[in-house]
Amino acid sequence: MNTQPLSVEEVFAQAHEGKLWAGHLIPGLDEKRDDSFATVAPHNGSEIGRVAKGNASIIDQAVESAREGFNSGVWSKLAPAERKEIMQRWITLLEQHAEELAALDCIDGGKPITECRETDIPETLTTLHWYAEAVDKIYGKVAPTGGDAVGLIVQEPIGVVGNGMDPSFCAKLDITSSQQCTEH
């Protein structure tokens, strides 16, 4: 598998040939490309690639995989500093692929490449940097509040999230991705 960033031109060429692919991120899932639907360029309706379909069975597999991952402690029991380091390595990879991500955002969302390159991708990376930095600073204590306010923490496991992405933006992540999301 090639992990080198694609140029904007290479991404556009793959989209023109209908070769882009988005699948499920479930370990061990036997994913068949024929169980997918077309994704089209908003500006002309041409097929730019395929997106894997989801169904109840796939959701069950995602829930099972999430439970196994949680119980293994691979992420949930890592020290906050280790989670932070992993997130920072991931962000570095995203930064290395920023041009490629901007091109994908442009093609899939129908937005100008300059907006994707100069606003969407940098703002997404800034947000992810903030969350990575917050990992070892959020630890279940409430900051002092004024006399007219109440601060509290509710710890609830988040579980599996099935997400349909808004095509006008390239990434939607929140702080739960970086936190333990553990049960108590």
C-alpha positions, 0 to 999 in steps of 0.5 A: 500500500502506498502511503506517500501523499498524492498530488492534487493532480493525482487525486483529480485524475483518480476522481475523473476515472471514478477510482476513489474509494471509502470503506468501513474502518472495522478490523476483520470486516470482509468488505466487498466493493460491489456492496457500495454506492456511487459518490458523485462530483457536485459540479457535474454529477459524474461518478468520482468513486464508490462508498461502502454501504452500511447495514445492521450486520456491519453495525453489529460488527462495529459494536463487537469490534469496539467492545473488544477494543475497549476491553483489551485496553489498547486505547482505553487504558493508555496513559493520557500522555501516550494517547496524546503522542499517538494523536500527534503522530496521526496529526503529523500524517494528516499534515503530510497529506494536507494537499491530498485531503484538500483535493478530496474535499474539493472534489467531494464537496464541490468547494474551491481548492483554495478554500479547502487548502487554506481554510478547511484543512488548516482549521481541522488540523488546528482543532485536532491539535487542540484535542491532542493537547487537551488529552493529558489536561482533562482528568475528571476535575471541575475547574472552580466556578463562580457562586452563581454557577455549578460545574459537574462532570458526567462520565458516560461511555460513548460507544460506536458512532455511525456517522454520515459526513456532511459533504461540505466539510472534510472532518468531524471529530470531537474530544471523545476521540481522544479521551478514554470513553471508559465505563465506571 
